[in-house]
Amino acid sequence: MPKHPDFIKIHARFIKQYGKEKGNDLYFAWLKKKGYDDTKPFPGGKEKKEFRCSV
C-alpha cells in the first residue's frame, strides 16, 4: 500500500539526514515505536490549538 504524502515527506527527511540505509532503518523503527500507520494521514490534524474556534 502506498505511503500517505505526510509520511513521504517525513521519510525523505530521514533519508536526507541519515543516508539511505540508516534513514530507512530509523524511519521504520520510529513508525513502530510511535505506532503510526504510514498509509493514513499523520495524526494530530492540521489546525493549531490557537486557531480553533471555540463556539
C-alpha positions as CSV (number, residue, x, y, z in Angstrom):
1,M,0.0,0.0,0.0
2,P,1.4,3.5,-0.9
3,K,2.5,5.9,1.8
4,H,0.4,9.0,2.7
5,P,2.0,12.2,1.4
6,D,2.7,13.3,5.0
7,F,4.9,10.3,5.6
8,I,6.6,10.6,2.2
9,K,7.9,14.0,3.4
10,I,9.0,12.6,6.8
11,H,10.7,9.6,5.1
12,A,12.6,11.9,2.8
13,R,13.9,13.9,5.8
14,F,15.1,10.7,7.4
15,I,16.9,9.8,4.2
16,K,18.4,13.3,3.8
17,Q,19.7,13.4,7.4
18,Y,21.0,9.9,7.8
19,G,21.5,8.5,4.3
20,K,19.5,5.8,2.5
21,E,20.2,2.7,4.6
22,K,20.3,4.1,8.1
23,G,17.5,6.6,7.2
24,N,15.2,3.7,6.2
25,D,16.1,1.7,9.4
26,L,15.4,4.7,11.6
27,Y,12.2,5.6,9.8
28,F,10.7,2.2,10.2
29,A,11.9,1.9,13.8
30,W,10.3,5.3,14.5
31,L,7.0,4.2,12.9
32,K,6.9,1.1,15.0
33,K,7.8,2.9,18.2
34,K,5.2,5.6,17.8
35,G,2.6,3.1,16.4
36,Y,1.9,5.2,13.3
37,D,0.4,3.8,10.1
38,D,2.1,5.4,7.1
39,T,-0.8,4.8,4.8
40,K,-3.0,7.2,6.8
41,P,-2.6,10.9,7.5
42,F,-0.2,12.0,10.2
43,P,-2.1,12.1,13.5
44,G,-2.8,15.4,15.1
45,G,-4.7,17.4,12.4
46,K,-3.5,20.4,10.6
47,E,-5.2,23.1,12.8
48,K,-3.2,24.5,15.6
49,K,-4.8,24.9,19.0
50,E,-4.7,28.7,18.8
51,F,-6.7,28.8,15.6
52,R,-9.6,26.5,16.6
53,C,-12.9,28.3,17.0
54,S,-14.5,27.6,20.4
55,V,-18.2,28.1,19.9
